[in-house]
């Protein structure tokens, strides 16, 4: 790591003595400086950035005895470290306590804080989840000079904005030289922040106090060596106990397991999770892709389980001690999911929003867990017998991904399957058993393909919406190979309750090229390919024209 990265790590460690979720600071030490060698301190950690050799084997770092890591996230008002999001997620997955740091550079303190906050929230950091330490700001010289415009007031503005965003006092990485020279000795803004300080020249000389306050985290070398990382690494020690640091990271002191977050968090039964593998398609695949991205991968969340997704799943499984078979089953789902709530942001939120949209909730899949998403979660929880707390924990994740497990009664009249044709009565019997009402108007289903009925039932199950069929095999439709008359198509209502279907299709299915002037989407349900065309006839009667193949 570079020097500014090391500094941030020390600051972050110092915060370990702060009670989680509060603004107060408990000093890690009242000792004077120059007291001991870093070898007497048992809680060790590192800091990293894109300057370190990649890839990093985070499981090896954890196994070597390191407890925490700080990752460079941003610098100034525009730079983002390209390795931050992936390293941050992977380090947490490996069991390390982690947090981001900002390298203070040019720009106002408020503007730099806003850039930092946006970046780390997008990566899933909120300083509240198990394993997450307080954020860090790195105050050091830039190419030998004090940052442009830096002063005590600007640093105070940065810290205030970060404190407001995350609810904890940020850690400050700095040195006495920086405080005396760049801040001209005005360090009152740092009074509530734990100090992370560098000192490399002597293995037995601790950093000099800043403003009369001693360090909580000491960065004692920039030439350390850690299994899992090639080359030199910044090394730090924390002055407090491991229990104190774990408490700061929202972890239990003894068991080594995260303290349960609020909300419905009892692990869901493994049976109900869907099995995804190469060739799978749809909403659940898109959800898994978003969750893999939250763990540091870079997938296109297109709902198609192809080679890239298989590779990401295997890498995730290997990193988490699972059988790397590339199949997303119960154990992998339970490792992938992350508790999210109002204020959370990032790919895990997109995963939850993808599922909610699939149940007909009119929300944007933007990765920002705001009031609309919270309301949708509460409504979903209430409908599924869960505590409506608005938090997407394991039970809610399981209900979202697995869906309802109602069985479909066998039709009273035997019916063909696959490409076979159904009578109107046979089709209506199957639809009624699946909770789909009788088609409206003069709609007929006589001669419809069994596969078409199976497809619309799968659509009902996947979307959770009310399905209203307005067009079947009756005359008046266009003819063609995959036409209504030949049993391949159904028209569905878009108004009133049909808005749920519209929202589900537009938010979860893959958009394709228009058919003429009509927008078109594609998807696969229960092994059946669906083409959804949003038809807007000149004579009126807007509807979904859906082909089941």
JOCORRA-V721690 format. One record per pair of residues at least 6 apart in sequence whose C-alpha atoms are under 7 Angstrom apart, sorted by the first residue. I is the first residue (numbers start at 1). J is the second residue. If there is no record, write none. Layout:
BEGIN
I:J
I:J
END
This chain:
BEGIN
1:47
1:48
1:49
1:51
1:52
1:222
1:233
1:234
2:51
4:103
4:138
4:140
5:47
5:48
5:49
5:72
6:47
6:219
6:234
7:138
7:173
7:174
7:196
7:197
7:198
7:219
8:70
8:101
8:136
8:137
8:138
8:172
8:173
8:196
9:46
9:47
9:69
9:70
9:196
10:173
10:195
10:196
10:197
10:217
10:218
10:219
10:236
11:136
11:171
11:172
11:173
11:194
11:195
11:196
11:197
11:217
12:133
12:134
12:135
12:136
12:171
12:196
13:196
13:216
13:217
13:238
14:171
14:194
14:195
14:196
14:215
14:216
14:217
14:238
15:134
15:171
15:194
16:244
16:245
16:248
17:25
17:26
17:27
17:28
17:240
17:244
17:245
17:248
18:24
18:25
18:26
18:248
19:247
19:248
20:247
20:248
20:249
20:250
21:167
21:168
22:167
22:168
23:167
23:168
23:169
25:192
28:216
28:239
28:240
29:214
32:214
33:206
33:207
33:208
33:209
33:214
34:204
34:205
34:206
35:205
35:206
36:204
36:205
36:206
37:203
37:204
37:205
38:203
38:204
38:237
41:237
41:238
41:239
43:67
43:237
43:238
43:241
43:242
44:66
44:67
44:68
44:236
44:237
44:238
45:66
45:67
45:68
45:69
45:235
45:236
45:237
46:68
46:69
46:70
46:233
46:234
46:235
46:236
47:69
47:70
47:71
47:234
48:70
48:71
48:72
49:71
49:72
49:81
49:83
49:84
50:81
50:82
50:83
53:229
53:230
53:231
56:228
56:229
57:228
57:229
58:90
58:91
58:94
58:228
59:94
59:319
60:227
60:228
61:226
61:227
61:228
62:94
62:95
62:96
64:227
67:96
67:97
68:96
68:97
68:98
69:96
69:97
69:98
69:99
70:98
70:99
70:100
70:101
71:84
71:88
71:99
71:100
71:101
72:81
72:84
72:100
72:101
72:102
73:80
73:81
73:84
73:100
73:101
73:102
73:120
74:80
74:81
74:102
74:103
74:116
75:102
75:103
75:104
75:105
76:103
76:104
76:105
76:106
76:107
76:112
77:107
77:111
77:112
77:115
78:115
85:123
85:296
86:295
86:296
86:297
87:296
88:98
89:294
89:295
89:296
90:295
90:296
91:98
92:98
92:131
93:320
94:320
96:131
97:131
97:132
97:133
97:249
98:131
98:132
98:133
99:132
99:133
99:134
99:135
100:135
100:136
101:135
101:136
101:137
101:138
102:116
102:136
102:137
102:138
103:137
103:138
103:139
104:137
104:138
104:139
105:147
105:148
106:147
106:148
106:149
108:154
109:154
109:155
109:157
109:158
110:157
110:158
110:161
113:158
113:161
113:162
121:345
121:346
122:345
122:346
123:294
123:346
124:344
124:345
124:346
126:166
126:344
127:133
127:134
127:166
129:250
130:249
130:250
130:251
130:258
130:259
131:249
131:250
131:251
132:249
133:248
133:249
134:168
134:170
134:171
135:170
135:171
136:170
136:171
136:172
137:171
137:172
137:173
138:172
138:173
138:174
139:173
139:174
140:174
140:178
141:147
146:182
151:182
151:183
152:183
152:186
152:187
152:189
155:189
156:189
159:170
162:170
163:169
163:170
169:192
169:193
170:193
171:193
171:194
171:195
171:196
172:193
172:194
172:195
172:196
173:195
173:196
173:197
174:196
174:197
175:197
175:198
176:208
176:209
176:210
179:185
179:187
187:211
194:216
195:215
195:216
195:217
196:215
196:216
196:217
196:218
197:207
197:215
197:217
197:218
197:219
198:207
198:218
198:219
198:220
199:206
199:207
199:219
199:220
200:220
200:221
209:215
216:238
216:239
217:236
217:237
217:238
217:239
218:236
218:237
218:238
219:235
219:236
219:237
220:235
220:236
221:234
221:235
222:232
222:233
222:234
222:235
223:232
223:233
223:234
224:232
224:233
224:234
224:235
225:231
225:232
225:233
226:233
243:253
246:252
246:253
247:253
250:258
250:259
251:257
251:258
251:259
252:258
252:259
263:389
263:391
263:393
264:387
264:393
264:394
264:395
265:393
265:394
265:395
266:394
266:395
267:394
267:395
268:394
268:395
268:398
270:330
271:330
272:402
273:329
273:330
273:398
273:402
274:329
274:402
275:328
275:329
276:285
276:327
276:328
276:329
277:305
277:326
277:327
277:328
278:305
278:306
278:310
279:305
279:306
280:304
280:305
281:303
281:304
281:305
281:524
282:303
282:304
282:523
282:524
282:525
283:303
283:355
283:508
284:401
285:303
285:304
285:305
286:301
286:302
286:303
287:351
287:354
289:299
289:301
290:301
290:347
290:348
290:350
290:351
291:336
291:337
291:347
291:348
291:351
292:336
293:299
293:347
294:347
294:348
297:312
299:309
302:510
310:326
311:326
313:326
314:324
314:325
314:326
317:323
317:324
317:332
318:324
338:348
339:392
339:393
340:349
340:391
340:392
340:393
341:369
341:390
341:391
341:392
342:369
342:370
342:371
342:374
343:369
343:370
344:368
344:369
345:367
345:368
345:369
346:367
346:368
347:367
349:367
349:368
349:369
350:365
350:366
350:367
353:365
354:365
354:508
355:400
355:401
357:363
357:503
357:504
357:507
358:462
358:463
358:504
358:508
359:463
359:464
359:465
359:504
360:463
360:464
360:465
360:500
360:501
360:503
360:504
361:376
361:500
362:503
363:372
363:373
374:390
375:390
377:390
378:388
378:389
378:390
381:387
381:388
381:396
382:388
408:433
408:434
409:433
411:429
411:430
413:426
415:422
415:426
416:422
416:450
417:450
417:451
418:450
418:451
419:449
419:450
419:451
420:449
420:450
421:447
421:448
421:449
421:450
422:446
422:447
422:448
422:449
422:450
423:445
423:446
423:447
424:444
424:445
424:446
427:445
427:453
428:438
431:437
431:457
434:457
436:467
437:468
439:468
439:469
439:470
440:469
440:470
443:470
443:471
443:472
443:474
444:472
444:473
444:474
445:472
445:473
446:473
447:473
447:487
448:473
448:486
448:487
448:488
449:487
449:488
452:488
452:548
455:525
455:528
455:548
458:525
458:526
459:525
460:467
463:501
463:504
465:500
465:501
466:497
466:498
467:498
468:492
468:493
469:490
469:491
469:492
469:493
470:491
470:492
470:493
471:490
471:491
471:492
472:484
472:489
472:490
472:491
473:484
473:485
473:487
474:485
477:484
479:485
482:488
483:489
484:490
488:547
488:548
488:549
489:545
489:546
489:547
489:548
490:545
490:546
490:547
491:543
491:544
491:545
491:546
492:543
492:544
492:545
493:543
493:544
494:502
494:542
494:543
494:544
509:521
509:522
509:523
510:521
510:522
510:523
511:520
511:521
511:522
512:520
512:521
512:522
513:520
514:520
518:533
518:534
518:535
518:536
519:533
519:534
520:532
520:533
520:534
521:531
521:532
521:533
522:530
522:531
522:532
523:529
523:530
523:531
524:530
528:548
528:549
529:548
529:549
530:546
530:547
530:548
530:549
531:546
531:547
531:548
532:544
532:545
532:546
532:547
533:544
533:545
533:546
534:543
534:544
534:545
535:542
535:543
535:544
535:545
536:542
536:543
END
